[in-house]
Amino acid sequence: MSSTSLRMSRRRLWRAHVIDTKYEFLRMIRNPIVYVPLLAMPVGMYMLFVLMGRGSSLAPAALRVAQAGTFASWIVFGLMGPAVMSFGVGVAGERDSGVMAFKRALPMPPFAFLLSKLVAAVLFAWVVIGLLTLVNVLLSTAHLTAAQHLQLFGAGSLLVLPFCALGLAIGTSLRVAAALALANVGWIGLAMLGGLLFPVPRWLAMWTPTYYAGQLTKRIVGLPADVPGWHSVVVLSVVAVLFGLLAMNRMNAAND
């Protein structure tokens, strides 16, 4: 095979990835069952908290700290939605309907269809972070720098990975109805136990990946963290690897 044909082959391969990702992302943002809860919950709740803070008796400095901490927490909650709900439940739906088997039979690299779902989940997480950032800039007193906002976008691209692995493990292990129920419980439950929605004992929160994701976002917004940054990165990496391997094992077992 000549180098020219190899370059064309790679170009077609990249084009296939881009097109698959494009339509996966469009599927997410055009489906009200997907985008309404994934956008309305984090953005609406943070906006409500900010508006309620205008009538608070807290000192301005204390209010800024509270809003910055809440902003960091809702960032994590917002990126969990497309990772656990859309990505994981989407895999379960395609597996039950036979679409997954059809895609794996196509002349594409193994698990290429999962890459498009992963990238689409990251893009949707950027949409959520962007809307939260807009609320923070326009309404909140937690004034962050442009560099901090950019860091949150970058961190969100990585923090979504362990939750995508968790969602994939759910989607490859259960039927779509059970996967949807467990994903809902996992999304809200992990947010609650991880201390994103309200304070919980630290000994309990430390057993959840949401706690460590929240610690990293708190660092970015300038708040003190309870654990070192490297500790949070290690824990989230272990979660991503363990659940990713579990999901891959389930997929391979289903194809044997």
FENJOZI-V531644 format. One record per pair of residues at least 24 apart in sequence whose ideal C-beta (glycine too) atoms are under 7 Angstrom apart, sorted by the first residue. I is the first residue (numbers start at 1). J is the second residue. If there is no record, write none. Layout:
# FENJOZI-V531644
I:J ; I:J
This chain:
# FENJOZI-V531644
16:108 ; 17:112 ; 17:115 ; 17:116 ; 20:113 ; 20:116 ; 21:116 ; 21:119 ; 21:120 ; 24:116 ; 24:117 ; 24:120 ; 25:120 ; 25:123 ; 25:124 ; 28:82 ; 28:86 ; 28:120 ; 28:124 ; 34:86 ; 38:81 ; 38:82 ; 38:85 ; 38:86 ; 38:124 ; 38:128 ; 39:128 ; 39:131 ; 42:74 ; 42:77 ; 42:78 ; 42:128 ; 42:132 ; 43:128 ; 43:131 ; 43:132 ; 43:135 ; 45:74 ; 46:70 ; 46:71 ; 46:74 ; 46:132 ; 46:135 ; 47:135 ; 47:139 ; 50:135 ; 50:139 ; 50:140 ; 51:139 ; 60:141 ; 63:141 ; 64:141 ; 64:142 ; 65:223 ; 67:140 ; 67:141 ; 67:142 ; 68:142 ; 68:221 ; 68:222 ; 68:223 ; 69:218 ; 69:223 ; 71:132 ; 71:136 ; 71:140 ; 71:142 ; 71:221 ; 72:214 ; 72:217 ; 72:218 ; 72:221 ; 72:223 ; 73:196 ; 73:214 ; 74:132 ; 75:129 ; 75:132 ; 75:152 ; 75:156 ; 75:217 ; 76:159 ; 76:196 ; 76:210 ; 76:213 ; 76:214 ; 76:217 ; 77:191 ; 77:196 ; 78:125 ; 78:128 ; 78:129 ; 78:132 ; 79:125 ; 79:128 ; 79:129 ; 79:156 ; 79:159 ; 79:160 ; 80:163 ; 80:187 ; 80:191 ; 81:128 ; 81:187 ; 82:121 ; 82:124 ; 82:125 ; 83:121 ; 83:160 ; 83:163 ; 83:164 ; 83:167 ; 84:163 ; 84:166 ; 84:167 ; 84:183 ; 84:186 ; 84:187 ; 85:183 ; 85:187 ; 86:121 ; 86:124 ; 87:117 ; 87:118 ; 87:121 ; 87:164 ; 87:167 ; 87:168 ; 88:167 ; 88:168 ; 88:170 ; 88:171 ; 88:179 ; 88:183 ; 89:171 ; 89:176 ; 89:179 ; 89:180 ; 89:183 ; 90:117 ; 91:117 ; 91:168 ; 91:171 ; 91:172 ; 92:171 ; 92:174 ; 92:175 ; 92:176 ; 92:179 ; 93:176 ; 95:172 ; 96:175 ; 96:176 ; 118:164 ; 121:160 ; 121:164 ; 122:157 ; 122:160 ; 125:156 ; 125:160 ; 126:153 ; 126:156 ; 129:153 ; 129:156 ; 144:221 ; 148:220 ; 148:221 ; 151:220 ; 152:217 ; 152:220 ; 155:216 ; 155:217 ; 155:220 ; 159:213 ; 159:216 ; 159:236 ; 161:240 ; 162:209 ; 162:236 ; 162:239 ; 162:240 ; 165:239 ; 165:240 ; 165:243 ; 165:244 ; 165:247 ; 166:243 ; 168:243 ; 168:244 ; 168:247 ; 169:243 ; 169:246 ; 169:247 ; 172:247 ; 172:250 ; 172:251 ; 173:250 ; 202:226 ; 209:235 ; 209:236 ; 209:239 ; 212:236
